[in-house]
Amino acid sequence: MMRRLSRKKALSLVKELDAFPKVSESYVETSASGGTVSLIAFSAMALLAILEFFVYRDTWMKYEYEVDKDFSSKLRINVDITVAMKCQHVGADILDLAETMITSNGLHYEPAIFELTPNQRLWQSTLTVIQSRLREEHALQEVLYKTLLKGGPTALPPREDASMEPLNACRIHGHAYVNKVAGNLHITVGKPIHHPQGHAHIAAFVSHDTYNFSHRIDHLSFGEEIPGIINPLDGTEKITYNNNQMFQYFITVVPTRLNTYKISADTHQFSVTERERVINHAAGSHGVSGIFVKYDTSSLMVTVSEQHMPLWQFLVRLCGIIGGIFSTTGMLHGLVGFFFDVVCCRFKLGVYRPREDVQLHNHMNNLNNHQTPLLADNVPQE
């Protein structure tokens, strides 16, 4: 029996034990400054928590650089160029630094119309605007990486009607595999032939008056083709009225490994410098008229990976926001209360406003202090 009573006492003591004693509500004084600070604190918590949630949902691209150790694999070149000459008058081939000529078996010649339809012209003008924005705002490239396979096709749309216009151009499209060394993709007059001393183009039977290297680059890329990626030369159009015009594109190719939540691929980025001039041997401007794309590969490889904030980091940041606001609320409360007291004291507001009963009591005291005391001989006799 005694043991049961002692056990009940122990349980009651444990139940009554409070490591964090609460202040009775009768000892808590509410104030306008305290309510204002509480409202501001909870509003700030809600706003910052919502903003932090949007940051948690977003992703960003992480760039890492390393030496490219893959020097034995082949580099794929994807080409889609339309030249304002007939297919029997032009030829395209690739010659690398080791004087290795890549046959143009992977490149196809297709007669075409150089002028664009209104729908195609709209597509090209839109692509030109996107290219200008990409040059100004490099962060837009990250948006393209994140939205791969979502955007519209980046290829030139086909002609919507079978036009009866003459086929005055040649579309050279396809792909070729080359060594990962510097090379030159060139399109010039005459079909290419290969011989032990190098290579040449048979241009003797082509009239000089038919030379016209006005061209449009619908697509030019290196590596695996990825839908949604816009390359620097896509949509480029060059118009010339000189038969001896030479166009040069100097390209630096950077191997790129792309890892996002939607796709993983090994592709290549590149930067380009453009140059064009008129061939005039009499003026000292020597060369061969045509289109020359000179490329070189970089020894560095870029790994672009899409990163996301882990859940534990989001929770830690959220706790930091709430705890930080709670810790500064007390200081803010004291500061706001001080300003409230100063304002109320200055304008006699709130607790600093004199009450009517206190004013009446003070008035009566003042009257008593100013009364004249009665003399002894003026006291009436009974």
Kinemage of the C-alpha trace (Angstrom):
@kinemage 1
@onewidth
@group {chain A} dominant
@subgroup {mainchain}
@vectorlist {calphas} color= white
{ca met a 1} P 0.000 0.000 0.000
{ca met a 2} L 2.796 2.416 0.925
{ca arg a 3} L 4.658 1.431 -2.200
{ca arg a 4} L 1.596 2.268 -4.346
{ca leu a 5} L 1.192 5.652 -2.663
{ca ser a 6} L 4.858 6.525 -3.226
{ca arg a 7} L 4.548 5.473 -6.882
{ca lys a 8} L 1.460 7.690 -7.322
{ca lys a 9} L 3.315 10.581 -5.697
{ca ala a 10} L 6.235 10.108 -8.057
{ca leu a 11} L 3.918 10.053 -11.100
{ca ser a 12} L 2.128 13.202 -9.952
{ca leu a 13} L 5.451 14.953 -9.403
{ca val a 14} L 6.611 14.015 -12.902
{ca lys a 15} L 3.341 15.240 -14.397
{ca glu a 16} L 3.586 18.542 -12.544
{ca leu a 17} L 7.242 18.997 -13.496
{ca asp a 18} L 7.643 21.680 -16.175
{ca ala a 19} L 11.148 22.377 -17.447
{ca phe a 20} L 9.878 25.444 -19.292
{ca pro a 21} L 7.502 27.243 -16.935
{ca lys a 22} L 4.870 29.327 -18.632
{ca val a 23} L 4.044 32.875 -17.682
{ca ser a 24} L 0.500 33.310 -16.541
{ca glu a 25} L -1.700 35.265 -18.896
{ca ser a 26} L -2.562 37.700 -16.116
{ca tyr a 27} L 1.103 38.814 -16.059
{ca val a 28} L 1.325 39.362 -19.800
{ca glu a 29} L 0.680 42.886 -21.024
{ca thr a 30} L -0.471 43.273 -24.619
{ca ser a 31} L 0.461 46.360 -26.577
{ca ala a 32} L 0.009 47.820 -30.031
{ca ser a 33} L 3.762 47.681 -30.677
{ca gly a 34} L 3.883 43.986 -29.788
{ca gly a 35} L 0.972 43.187 -32.087
{ca thr a 36} L 2.585 45.162 -34.906
{ca val a 37} L 5.895 43.339 -34.506
{ca ser a 38} L 4.141 39.950 -34.400
{ca leu a 39} L 2.179 40.750 -37.566
{ca ile a 40} L 5.348 41.854 -39.373
{ca ala a 41} L 7.260 38.768 -38.196
{ca phe a 42} L 4.650 36.257 -39.321
{ca ser a 43} L 4.185 38.043 -42.658
{ca ala a 44} L 7.942 37.982 -43.257
{ca met a 45} L 8.069 34.282 -42.365
{ca ala a 46} L 5.311 33.432 -44.807
{ca leu a 47} L 6.827 35.524 -47.628
{ca leu a 48} L 10.359 34.182 -47.204
{ca ala a 49} L 9.108 30.599 -46.892
{ca ile a 50} L 7.200 30.909 -50.186
{ca leu a 51} L 10.225 32.439 -51.947
{ca glu a 52} L 12.467 29.712 -50.559
{ca phe a 53} L 10.067 27.067 -51.886
{ca phe a 54} L 10.351 28.544 -55.393
{ca val a 55} L 14.151 28.450 -55.075
{ca tyr a 56} L 13.905 24.807 -54.005
{ca arg a 57} L 11.816 23.938 -57.052
{ca asp a 58} L 14.235 25.632 -59.467
{ca thr a 59} L 17.363 24.017 -60.907
{ca trp a 60} L 20.640 25.444 -62.157
{ca met a 61} L 23.411 24.346 -64.480
{ca lys a 62} L 26.823 23.438 -63.098
{ca tyr a 63} L 29.875 23.707 -65.362
{ca glu a 64} L 32.939 21.554 -64.787
{ca tyr a 65} L 36.127 21.545 -66.864
{ca glu a 66} L 38.604 18.741 -67.457
{ca val a 67} L 41.117 17.602 -70.054
{ca asp a 68} L 39.561 15.735 -72.959
{ca lys a 69} L 41.248 12.316 -72.953
{ca asp a 70} L 39.207 10.907 -75.810
{ca phe a 71} L 41.385 11.613 -78.835
{ca ser a 72} L 40.775 8.402 -80.775
{ca ser a 73} L 37.063 8.767 -81.479
{ca lys a 74} L 35.617 10.405 -84.559
{ca leu a 75} L 33.976 13.818 -84.653
{ca arg a 76} L 30.608 14.059 -86.361
{ca ile a 77} L 29.818 17.149 -88.466
{ca asn a 78} L 26.161 17.861 -89.277
{ca val a 79} L 25.637 20.120 -92.286
{ca asp a 80} L 22.601 21.712 -93.917
{ca ile a 81} L 23.699 24.541 -96.235
{ca thr a 82} L 21.913 25.948 -99.274
{ca val a 83} L 24.119 27.606 -101.927
{ca ala a 84} L 22.715 29.800 -104.718
{ca met a 85} L 24.308 27.645 -107.460
{ca lys a 86} L 23.209 24.519 -109.260
{ca cys a 87} L 24.344 21.211 -107.816
{ca gln a 88} L 26.416 20.256 -110.863
{ca his a 89} L 28.537 23.387 -110.395
{ca val a 90} L 29.530 23.025 -106.725
{ca gly a 91} L 31.291 20.422 -104.617
{ca ala a 92} L 31.851 19.966 -100.888
{ca asp a 93} L 34.505 17.997 -99.069
{ca ile a 94} L 36.501 17.986 -95.838
{ca leu a 95} L 40.278 18.051 -95.530
{ca asp a 96} L 41.894 17.728 -92.093
{ca leu a 97} L 45.316 18.795 -90.843
{ca ala a 98} L 46.858 15.423 -91.663
{ca glu a 99} L 45.922 15.965 -95.328
{ca thr a 100} L 43.281 13.265 -94.970
{ca met a 101} L 40.439 13.876 -97.366
{ca ile a 102} L 37.038 12.822 -96.118
{ca thr a 103} L 34.874 11.665 -98.963
{ca ser a 104} L 31.497 13.305 -99.240
{ca asn a 105} L 29.538 10.051 -99.186
{ca gly a 106} L 27.552 11.259 -96.176
{ca leu a 107} L 26.675 14.589 -97.833
{ca his a 108} L 23.728 14.751 -100.202
{ca tyr a 109} L 23.141 17.264 -103.007
{ca glu a 110} L 19.526 18.271 -103.512
{ca pro a 111} L 18.296 20.864 -106.041
{ca ala a 112} L 16.342 23.580 -104.261
{ca ile a 113} L 14.931 27.092 -104.512
{ca phe a 114} L 17.063 29.692 -102.757
{ca glu a 115} L 14.234 32.158 -102.085
{ca leu a 116} L 12.192 31.426 -98.982
{ca thr a 117} L 8.444 31.292 -98.663
{ca pro a 118} L 6.730 33.718 -96.223
{ca asn a 119} L 6.451 30.939 -93.622
{ca gln a 120} L 10.131 30.033 -93.971
{ca arg a 121} L 11.140 33.706 -93.873
{ca leu a 122} L 9.197 34.129 -90.641
{ca trp a 123} L 11.001 31.126 -89.165
{ca gln a 124} L 14.385 32.533 -90.165
{ca ser a 125} L 13.672 36.020 -88.770
{ca thr a 126} L 12.533 34.454 -85.470
{ca leu a 127} L 15.719 32.388 -85.318
{ca thr a 128} L 17.795 35.503 -86.015
{ca val a 129} L 16.150 37.316 -83.095
{ca ile a 130} L 16.856 34.345 -80.806
{ca gln a 131} L 20.487 34.303 -81.928
{ca ser a 132} L 20.903 37.995 -81.118
{ca arg a 133} L 19.358 37.468 -77.664
{ca leu a 134} L 21.690 34.532 -77.017
{ca arg a 135} L 24.703 36.702 -77.817
{ca glu a 136} L 23.557 39.376 -75.385
{ca glu a 137} L 22.156 37.183 -72.598
{ca his a 138} L 24.315 34.096 -72.099
{ca ala a 139} L 22.029 32.857 -69.304
{ca leu a 140} L 19.411 32.024 -71.951
{ca gln a 141} L 21.558 29.057 -72.971
{ca glu a 142} L 20.806 27.468 -69.592
{ca val a 143} L 17.098 27.854 -70.291
{ca leu a 144} L 17.591 26.006 -73.586
{ca tyr a 145} L 19.451 23.219 -71.778
{ca lys a 146} L 16.606 22.807 -69.286
{ca thr a 147} L 13.851 22.806 -71.925
{ca leu a 148} L 15.408 20.302 -74.312
{ca leu a 149} L 12.919 18.200 -76.282
{ca lys a 150} L 10.157 20.673 -75.310
{ca gly a 151} L 10.706 23.463 -77.801
{ca gly a 152} L 9.751 23.575 -81.440
{ca pro a 153} L 11.904 22.067 -84.181
{ca thr a 154} L 14.988 24.078 -85.083
{ca ala a 155} L 15.113 22.891 -88.714
{ca leu a 156} L 13.842 24.966 -91.618
{ca pro a 157} L 10.167 24.091 -92.231
{ca pro a 158} L 9.445 22.580 -95.663
{ca arg a 159} L 7.795 24.551 -98.413
{ca glu a 160} L 4.048 24.423 -97.996
{ca asp a 161} L 3.296 24.317 -101.728
{ca ala a 162} L 4.990 22.819 -104.769
{ca ser a 163} L 6.313 25.963 -106.416
{ca met a 164} L 6.907 26.106 -110.165
{ca glu a 165} L 9.916 28.383 -109.726
{ca pro a 166} L 13.179 27.158 -111.266
{ca leu a 167} L 15.555 25.226 -109.020
{ca asn a 168} L 18.361 27.771 -108.822
{ca ala a 169} L 20.168 26.506 -105.707
{ca cys a 170} L 21.719 23.397 -104.234
{ca arg a 171} L 21.027 22.131 -100.731
{ca ile a 172} L 23.998 20.242 -99.278
{ca his a 173} L 22.958 18.301 -96.199
{ca gly a 174} L 23.958 15.229 -94.229
{ca his a 175} L 26.795 14.333 -91.882
{ca ala a 176} L 30.378 13.105 -91.992
{ca tyr a 177} L 32.801 11.638 -89.447
{ca val a 178} L 36.244 13.220 -89.224
{ca asn a 179} L 39.340 12.915 -87.051
{ca lys a 180} L 39.501 15.068 -83.918
{ca val a 181} L 42.088 17.397 -85.411
{ca ala a 182} L 41.848 20.739 -87.165
{ca gly a 183} L 40.175 20.569 -90.563
{ca asn a 184} L 38.486 22.505 -93.307
{ca leu a 185} L 34.997 21.971 -94.678
{ca his a 186} L 34.836 23.870 -97.951
{ca ile a 187} L 32.280 24.353 -100.671
{ca thr a 188} L 33.627 25.700 -103.913
{ca val a 189} L 33.257 25.457 -107.687
{ca gly a 190} L 33.573 22.008 -109.260
{ca lys a 191} L 33.351 18.458 -108.008
{ca pro a 192} L 36.205 17.294 -105.757
{ca ile a 193} L 38.640 14.610 -106.840
{ca his a 194} L 41.292 12.897 -104.755
{ca his a 195} L 44.814 12.139 -105.934
{ca pro a 196} L 48.108 11.185 -104.209
{ca gln a 197} L 49.324 14.786 -104.082
{ca gly a 198} L 46.200 16.108 -102.428
{ca his a 199} L 42.828 16.957 -103.881
{ca ala a 200} L 41.370 19.354 -106.415
{ca his a 201} L 38.076 20.628 -107.773
{ca ile a 202} L 37.294 20.398 -111.449
{ca ala a 203} L 36.135 23.915 -112.274
{ca ala a 204} L 37.301 24.250 -115.860
{ca phe a 205} L 33.885 23.516 -117.324
{ca val a 206} L 31.999 25.955 -115.095
{ca ser a 207} L 31.400 29.444 -116.458
{ca his a 208} L 32.668 32.286 -114.284
{ca asp a 209} L 29.359 34.090 -114.683
{ca thr a 210} L 27.550 31.320 -112.776
{ca tyr a 211} L 29.638 31.850 -109.634
{ca asn a 212} L 27.361 32.899 -106.790
{ca phe a 213} L 28.250 31.891 -103.264
{ca ser a 214} L 25.294 33.507 -101.588
{ca his a 215} L 24.307 30.904 -99.032
{ca arg a 216} L 22.128 30.123 -96.072
{ca ile a 217} L 23.231 27.918 -93.167
{ca asp a 218} L 20.093 26.244 -91.866
{ca his a 219} L 22.049 23.995 -89.529
{ca leu a 220} L 25.681 23.375 -88.635
{ca ser a 221} L 26.675 21.421 -85.552
{ca phe a 222} L 29.255 19.011 -84.208
{ca gly a 223} L 28.600 15.771 -82.368
{ca glu a 224} L 25.252 14.218 -81.594
{ca glu a 225} L 22.241 16.185 -82.778
{ca ile a 226} L 20.017 17.266 -79.882
{ca pro a 227} L 16.541 18.726 -80.532
{ca gly a 228} L 16.069 22.181 -79.061
{ca ile a 229} L 19.719 23.275 -79.194
{ca ile a 230} L 20.337 26.408 -81.269
{ca asn a 231} L 23.864 26.571 -82.670
{ca pro a 232} L 25.689 29.864 -83.379
{ca leu a 233} L 25.454 29.622 -87.181
{ca asp a 234} L 21.877 28.347 -87.465
{ca gly a 235} L 19.825 30.723 -89.590
{ca thr a 236} L 22.846 32.598 -90.985
{ca glu a 237} L 22.248 34.051 -94.456
{ca lys a 238} L 24.885 35.761 -96.628
{ca ile a 239} L 24.012 37.508 -99.901
{ca thr a 240} L 26.686 38.619 -102.362
{ca tyr a 241} L 26.580 40.212 -105.804
{ca asn a 242} L 30.231 39.543 -106.603
{ca asn a 243} L 31.273 36.363 -108.381
{ca asn a 244} L 34.623 36.190 -106.588
{ca gln a 245} L 33.405 36.345 -102.995
{ca met a 246} L 35.027 34.184 -100.315
{ca phe a 247} L 33.325 33.470 -96.982
{ca gln a 248} L 35.334 32.119 -94.056
{ca tyr a 249} L 34.133 30.778 -90.714
{ca phe a 250} L 36.755 30.064 -88.043
{ca ile a 251} L 35.316 27.671 -85.465
{ca thr a 252} L 36.632 26.415 -82.121
{ca val a 253} L 34.876 23.199 -81.099
{ca val a 254} L 34.584 22.340 -77.378
{ca pro a 255} L 33.563 18.782 -76.395
{ca thr a 256} L 30.573 18.956 -74.073
{ca arg a 257} L 28.944 16.311 -71.926
{ca leu a 258} L 25.356 17.263 -71.149
{ca asn a 259} L 23.526 15.714 -68.193
{ca thr a 260} L 20.052 17.041 -67.406
{ca tyr a 261} L 16.924 15.495 -65.939
{ca lys a 262} L 15.584 15.026 -69.469
{ca ile a 263} L 18.587 13.929 -71.511
{ca ser a 264} L 22.206 12.779 -71.292
{ca ala a 265} L 24.354 13.205 -74.389
{ca asp a 266} L 27.879 13.823 -75.625
{ca thr a 267} L 27.787 16.801 -77.931
{ca his a 268} L 29.966 19.771 -78.858
{ca gln a 269} L 29.628 23.515 -78.442
{ca phe a 270} L 31.521 25.932 -80.627
{ca ser a 271} L 32.355 29.587 -81.051
{ca val a 272} L 32.751 31.184 -84.456
{ca thr a 273} L 34.455 34.169 -86.079
{ca glu a 274} L 33.252 35.278 -89.519
{ca arg a 275} L 35.204 36.903 -92.322
{ca glu a 276} L 34.445 37.659 -95.944
{ca arg a 277} L 36.377 39.321 -98.736
{ca val a 278} L 36.478 39.671 -102.523
{ca ile a 279} L 39.144 37.731 -104.405
{ca asn a 280} L 41.100 40.212 -106.521
{ca his a 281} L 44.562 39.072 -107.542
{ca ala a 282} L 45.407 42.456 -109.026
{ca ala a 283} L 44.796 44.129 -105.661
{ca gly a 284} L 46.731 41.462 -103.709
{ca ser a 285} L 43.657 39.664 -102.332
{ca his a 286} L 44.500 36.095 -103.287
{ca gly a 287} L 42.570 32.919 -102.656
{ca val a 288} L 39.712 30.849 -104.008
{ca ser a 289} L 36.116 31.961 -104.016
{ca gly a 290} L 33.819 29.732 -102.028
{ca ile a 291} L 32.626 28.913 -98.495
{ca phe a 292} L 35.276 27.716 -96.044
{ca val a 293} L 34.497 26.423 -92.558
{ca lys a 294} L 37.784 25.978 -90.698
{ca tyr a 295} L 37.408 24.178 -87.397
{ca asp a 296} L 39.712 23.166 -84.570
{ca thr a 297} L 38.990 21.123 -81.451
{ca ser a 298} L 39.725 22.254 -77.904
{ca ser a 299} L 41.753 20.117 -75.489
{ca leu a 300} L 39.304 20.885 -72.666
{ca met a 301} L 35.973 19.166 -72.140
{ca val a 302} L 33.013 20.847 -70.444
{ca thr a 303} L 30.556 18.861 -68.353
{ca val a 304} L 27.199 20.622 -67.978
{ca ser a 305} L 24.983 19.031 -65.328
{ca glu a 306} L 21.616 20.136 -63.971
{ca gln a 307} L 21.662 20.565 -60.190
{ca his a 308} L 18.791 20.616 -57.693
{ca met a 309} L 18.724 21.663 -54.046
{ca pro a 310} L 18.438 18.591 -51.757
{ca leu a 311} L 15.492 18.334 -49.378
{ca trp a 312} L 17.605 18.485 -46.221
{ca gln a 313} L 19.207 21.728 -47.339
{ca phe a 314} L 15.780 23.229 -48.046
{ca leu a 315} L 14.583 22.271 -44.537
{ca val a 316} L 17.737 23.702 -42.928
{ca arg a 317} L 17.323 26.988 -44.800
{ca leu a 318} L 13.643 27.091 -43.824
{ca cys a 319} L 14.500 26.559 -40.143
{ca gly a 320} L 17.164 29.231 -40.411
{ca ile a 321} L 14.628 31.721 -41.749
{ca ile a 322} L 12.090 31.018 -39.002
{ca gly a 323} L 14.682 30.945 -36.225
{ca gly a 324} L 16.370 34.112 -37.441
{ca ile a 325} L 13.117 36.044 -37.514
{ca phe a 326} L 12.151 34.794 -34.032
{ca ser a 327} L 15.553 35.758 -32.610
{ca thr a 328} L 15.342 39.292 -33.987
{ca thr a 329} L 11.702 39.806 -33.025
{ca gly a 330} L 12.593 40.600 -29.397
{ca met a 331} L 15.075 43.280 -30.360
{ca leu a 332} L 12.628 44.697 -32.899
{ca his a 333} L 9.881 44.656 -30.291
{ca gly a 334} L 12.003 46.672 -27.865
{ca leu a 335} L 12.941 49.179 -30.570
{ca val a 336} L 9.350 49.646 -31.745
{ca gly a 337} L 8.161 49.920 -28.124
{ca phe a 338} L 10.728 52.614 -27.441
{ca phe a 339} L 9.546 54.675 -30.401
{ca phe a 340} L 5.918 54.158 -29.362
{ca asp a 341} L 6.727 55.429 -25.860
{ca val a 342} L 8.559 58.457 -27.242
{ca val a 343} L 5.679 59.370 -29.551
{ca cys a 344} L 3.023 58.804 -26.882
{ca cys a 345} L 4.976 60.791 -24.301
{ca arg a 346} L 5.523 63.666 -26.699
{ca phe a 347} L 1.885 63.967 -27.714
{ca lys a 348} L 0.451 62.709 -24.415
{ca leu a 349} L -1.247 59.717 -25.907
{ca gly a 350} L -2.173 56.342 -24.458
{ca val a 351} L -0.932 55.771 -20.895
{ca tyr a 352} L 0.689 59.189 -20.897
{ca arg a 353} L -2.678 60.967 -21.307
{ca pro a 354} L -3.824 62.531 -17.987
{ca arg a 355} L -7.003 60.939 -16.612
{ca glu a 356} L -9.993 63.036 -15.447
{ca asp a 357} L -10.086 61.725 -11.828
{ca val a 358} L -6.383 62.440 -11.442
{ca gln a 359} L -6.894 65.957 -12.790
{ca leu a 360} L -9.806 66.547 -10.313
{ca his a 361} L -7.738 65.271 -7.393
{ca asn a 362} L -4.853 67.551 -8.301
{ca his a 363} L -7.240 70.487 -8.636
{ca met a 364} L -8.687 69.886 -5.157
{ca asn a 365} L -5.209 69.687 -3.672
{ca asn a 366} L -4.318 72.984 -5.266
{ca leu a 367} L -7.475 74.618 -3.798
{ca asn a 368} L -6.704 73.305 -0.308
{ca asn a 369} L -3.183 74.623 -0.488
{ca his a 370} L -4.410 78.123 -1.400
{ca gln a 371} L -7.114 78.449 1.390
{ca thr a 372} L -6.460 81.135 4.161
{ca pro a 373} L -6.320 79.616 7.698
{ca leu a 374} L -8.852 80.963 10.275
{ca leu a 375} L -7.515 83.159 13.177
{ca ala a 376} L -8.126 82.111 16.832
{ca asp a 377} L -10.068 85.261 17.820
{ca asn a 378} L -12.324 84.910 14.793
{ca val a 379} L -13.494 81.551 15.924
{ca pro a 380} L -17.144 81.816 16.929
{ca gln a 381} L -17.932 81.356 20.665
{ca glu a 382} L -20.360 78.684 21.743
